[in-house]
Amino acid sequence: MAWGKVLRRLVGAVMMVIMLAAAPVYAKDRELPPAPFVPPSGQAGGENYTIGPLDSLTVFVWRNPELGASVQVRPDGRITLPLVNEVAAAGKTPAKLSDDIRDALSTYI
């Protein structure tokens, strides 16, 4: 009887190792593609400024300061914000990004 318990635990441990070893294979399929990047038009700021990788942004959410954040655009062109997680930022104007964030948050607030 004791050998049966030992055998079940051993089989369970082997199965766990196999599942953990296979996890990175499945995780690769779930990666987000990089956001498209449109190079800036040469203007350093203003309405037509295009956000690019490594830009620093500050997001303010009116009446919900806990949802705002100071973030840096990652090399893949995305930013991470509370509640909405991934948002593509590179290649957009600040006004367009603001609209996208507002739309993403509208389902929650």
C-alpha positions in Angstrom: 0.0 0.0 0.0 2.8 2.4 0.8 4.4 1.7 -2.6 1.2 2.8 -4.3 1.3 6.2 -2.6 5.0 6.6 -3.4 4.4 5.6 -7.0 1.5 8.1 -7.4 3.6 10.9 -5.9 6.4 10.1 -8.2 4.2 10.0 -11.3 2.6 13.3 -10.1 6.1 14.9 -9.7 7.1 13.7 -13.2 4.0 15.1 -14.7 4.6 18.5 -13.0 8.1 18.6 -14.4 6.9 17.9 -17.9 4.2 20.6 -17.6 6.6 23.2 -16.3 9.1 22.3 -19.0 6.5 22.8 -21.7 5.2 26.2 -20.3 7.8 28.3 -22.1 6.8 26.8 -25.5 3.2 27.9 -25.0 4.2 31.3 -23.7 6.0 32.1 -26.9 2.7 31.9 -28.8 1.1 34.5 -26.5 3.6 37.3 -27.1 2.2 40.5 -28.5 3.5 41.7 -31.8 5.4 44.9 -31.7 3.4 48.1 -32.3 4.1 49.7 -35.6 6.5 52.7 -35.4 6.1 55.7 -37.7 9.2 57.9 -37.5 8.6 61.5 -36.4 8.2 64.2 -39.0 11.0 66.2 -37.6 9.0 68.4 -35.3 10.1 68.2 -31.7 6.8 68.8 -30.1 3.3 70.1 -30.4 0.1 68.6 -31.9 1.9 66.7 -34.6 4.5 65.1 -32.4 4.7 61.4 -33.0 5.4 59.3 -29.9 8.3 56.8 -30.3 10.1 54.1 -28.4 11.8 55.2 -25.2 9.7 58.4 -24.9 8.7 59.2 -21.4 5.0 59.8 -20.9 2.8 60.9 -18.0 -0.8 59.7 -18.1 -3.3 61.5 -15.9 -6.8 60.1 -15.4 -9.3 62.7 -14.2 -11.0 61.7 -10.9 -9.0 58.5 -10.9 -5.4 59.4 -10.1 -4.6 55.7 -9.2 -5.0 54.8 -12.9 -2.5 57.3 -14.1 1.2 56.6 -14.4 4.6 57.9 -15.5 5.7 55.4 -18.1 8.4 54.9 -20.8 7.4 53.6 -24.2 9.1 50.2 -24.5 11.2 49.3 -27.5 8.1 47.3 -28.8 6.2 50.6 -28.9 3.8 49.8 -26.1 3.1 51.1 -22.6 1.6 49.4 -19.6 -1.1 51.1 -17.6 -3.2 50.0 -14.6 -6.4 48.3 -15.5 -6.0 48.3 -19.3 -2.5 46.8 -19.4 -1.0 47.0 -22.8 -1.6 50.0 -25.0 0.2 50.7 -28.3 1.8 54.2 -28.1 4.5 54.4 -30.8 3.5 56.1 -34.0 0.6 58.0 -32.5 0.2 61.6 -31.6 -0.5 62.5 -27.9 -4.1 63.3 -28.8 -4.6 59.9 -30.5 -3.0 58.0 -27.6 -5.2 59.9 -25.2 -8.3 58.9 -27.2 -7.2 55.3 -27.2 -6.5 55.3 -23.5 -9.9 56.9 -22.8 -11.6 54.3 -25.0 -9.8 51.5 -23.2 -10.7 52.8 -19.8 -14.3 53.6 -20.7 -15.3 49.9 -20.1 -14.1 50.3 -16.5 -14.8 53.9 -15.4 
